[in-house]
Amino acid sequence: MNISPLVRDRPEDHMHRLLGGHRVTQMLFVAASLGIADELAERPRSVDSLALATGANSRALFRLLRALAGIGVFRQRSDGLFELTALAQTLQKDAPGQLRAVALSYGQPWWWHAFGELLHTVRTGETAFDRVHGMGLFEYLQNHCDAAKIFNANMTAMTAAEATAVVDAYDFSSVGVLVDVGGGHGALSAAVLGRYPNAKVVIFDKPAVVESAPLVLHGLGVEGHYELVAGDFFDSVPSGGNVYVLKDVIHDWNDDAALRILRSVRKAMPADARLLVIERIVPTGNEPFVGKDVDITMLALTGGLERTESEYRRLLDLADLRLSHTIPTSTPSSLIEAVRK
């Protein structure tokens, strides 16, 4: 009897794979948490060897790796040993893009549980994270150091992956003083200094973030070319910069809060200063775009949102700023340049 192969592009098959996305996220989180990709960096290994090295249950680990091998993450050889694939290599600690940090965030219970309340959010508009944890994400991070460490590592990895594209797309050669508002651990600032070593950079963020920045900056090869300033961008930001940068900041907040931040920056800007808002500009139409997915993360975790170009233009206008032009990068993020009216 001839049995026809499974038709894998049927709508029901595609939908079934989409519905299993939660399993994939958690499997990748577990693999990243155990450091499996790093354990396999030197050579293929048996599951018993991996279990001993990572403190895992051998049978359970085998089932995990077998499932991941089925989607191209790791490969089981004919001799039973497991080895890396190109996908698995992205989970190594120092791999380009640093997706291990992303996996370690996405699988955390404090991150994960918020998405279980997405239905409530869509029905009410209330941020899911706030409902689950009784406080906003950034307040939670201030009160949970371990979570903040994981979150900040994820943000640093994300920015480091995009920073080269930003400095490729924009000419920072005329920068005297760049103020990186909400600059985290300075991944973008480090990329600017790497290309334009004569620039002066001020990295501005909350005290707890600034306090832990030097170690990360040292690892990025930046020594003595920056100033760290602690504060709250809702109150004020350092004055006197030639270029102000808000990278992945405005999307964290609803329109009222975003407007407060923009007005705070506008107040600090000299007459000839420029503001660069670096975000994913959501296009019209039905084509896939990573910003549409990130928007759901904002909906669930922060109460913020990804915006269209016209929505950014309106926000900037309300802050007494004029959108001069937008500059695409080789990543989904674009640079929105604005000047004082």
C-alpha angles and dihedrals in degrees: 000000000000113000117199114235118252111276101232099189097061111124092242092052092049092047091049090056091048091051090055093058092105090062093051092051092052094044091053090046091054093047091049093046091052092045093232094157091055092047089056096045096100102037145338113282141193120255090243090056091048092048092052092048095048101035092244132141106262098220094044091047091051091054091050094049092045090055092046090049087056090064096041099266105123124347131234111219126215089259090058097252120130123229140180125272126195089264093049091052090065088067094060115115097247100028119136109272091023093234090167087076089053092050091049090055099043094054098046113117092230089055098035099050093059090067089059087069096049091111089058090049094051091048097046109016090236113138109255095218091056091051094050099042103027092237140057123276096254093047088049091052091051089056099041112056096185092053091047091053092054093043094049091048089053092049092048091050092048093049094044089054091053101034097086090052090052095052090044091054101043132051108231094169094109094050114123098172122008116195111202101202112203085004095161112196093348104256093145093043090052091054091050092049091047090058098032107031093174094062121103115226129198114195110202124190144122117308096252091051095046091048092061096039101089095067091052092045090051089054089052090055097251114138126172097337098105143055123222117214124182124210147102119281090209088066105035144320130216112285130222102049123143093209127025120197129201107182117182090340106106093051090061092068142058119247096270094051093041090053091053090054093048092049090050090054092044090055092054096046120102115229094265098040124119130219122212115199107191112198143127106272108214111229126214121253135048102285117125114264127172091226090066089058093044087052089065089052088053090048092053102035112029111011088241128117146210111248142208121242091258090053091052090047090054093048092049091048091053088052090054092254129124123221103230099182145321125240122201121218132203087263128062089267124093133196114240108198117202134176135193116277 
